[in-house]
Amino acid sequence: MSTIKIKKGDNVKIITGKDKGKEGKVIAVMDSKVLVEGVNMVTKHSKASQSNPKGGIIHQESPIDISNVMYVHKGKVTRLGFTTTEGKKGSKKVRIAKSTGEVID
C-alpha cells in the first residue's frame, strides 16, 4: 500500500466529478477518502436532539476519493512526491512538488 500524500490542511483542487474545478482545504483524511471544505455537499435530515433542539435539514461535506483531488502549490495543481533530506538529527522524509521540486513541508 502506498503512503497517502495529501494531509489535513492542504489546499486541493477537484479534478473530476460534479464539483470539478472547485478548490478547498482538506478537513479530514480517511483511508482512501478526503473531506474537502465546501465541496461535495449533501443534505441530511436531522432529528431534534439536545445539541440541535430544532432538528431540520443540514448541509454538510461528504467524502471524495483521494484520486479525484490534486494538491495546489502556488496556485497551480501538481503531483506530490517524497524525498529524504539530511539534517542534524539524521535523514527525514519530506513531501516535494513534482512540478518545481520544492519542499512543501
N, C-alpha and C positions, 0 to 999 in steps of 0.2 A: 504494500500500500504506500502511495506517495504521501509526502508531507503536505499539509494544507498551507498554501502561500498567502491566502487572504486572512487578515486578522481584524478583530474588533477595532473600530475607529478608522479604518481605511476608507478612502473615497473610491467608489467604484462606479462604473457605467454599465447599464444593462445592454447586452449585445443582441438579445433575441427575445421574442415573446411579445405580449401585449404592451409592455412598458418599454419597448426598445428605444434607446436613445436617452432615457432618463438617467440622472446621476443622483447618488445619495451616499450617506455614511452608513457603514455596516454597524448594526446594533448588536448582533449576536452571530456566532458561528457554531453550527451544529455539524455532525459528521460530514455530510457532503452538501449541506444547505446553508444559506446565509439569510439573515433578516436585514433588509435594507430600508432605511428611514424614508417613508413616504412612497414606497414602491410596492406593487402587487397588493393593493389594498383590498380587503374583503369586508363584508358586512356580517356581523354576528349579532344574534338576538340574545340579550342578556336578561336573566331573571332578576327580580329585585332581591337585594341582599343588604346586609349592614353596611358594607363598603360602598354599595351603589343602590341607595334606597328607592330610586325611581325605576331602575331597570331600563329597558328600551333597546335601541339599536346602536351598536358600537362599530366604528370603522377602525380596523387595525391591519398591520402588515402581516403578510403570510410569507413563509419561507420560499426562496428561489434556489434552484440548483446552482451550485458554485461554478459550474461550467458555463452558466449564462451571464456571468459578470466578468468584467476586466478592470484591473487596477488603473486608476487615473494618477499620472505623475506629471506635474507641471502643466495641467490642462489637456494632456494627451493620454490616450489609453496605451498601455504597454504590458508586455508579459513580464512575469517575475521569475527570478532565478535565485539560487543560493551560491555563496562563495564563502571561503574562510578567510578571516583576517588575523594577522598576528598582533598580539598585544602584550602588555606587561605580564598578564596572568596566563598567557598561552593563547591558543587559537580559539576563535569564536566564529560561529556560523551566522552570517548576516544575509538579508534579502537585498537583491540588486534589481534595478530596472534594466531589462534586456536591451531596450532601445538606446539607452545612453550609457549604461554600465555604471551608473551612480549607485552608491549605497543608500538604501532607504532607511534602515534602522540598525 
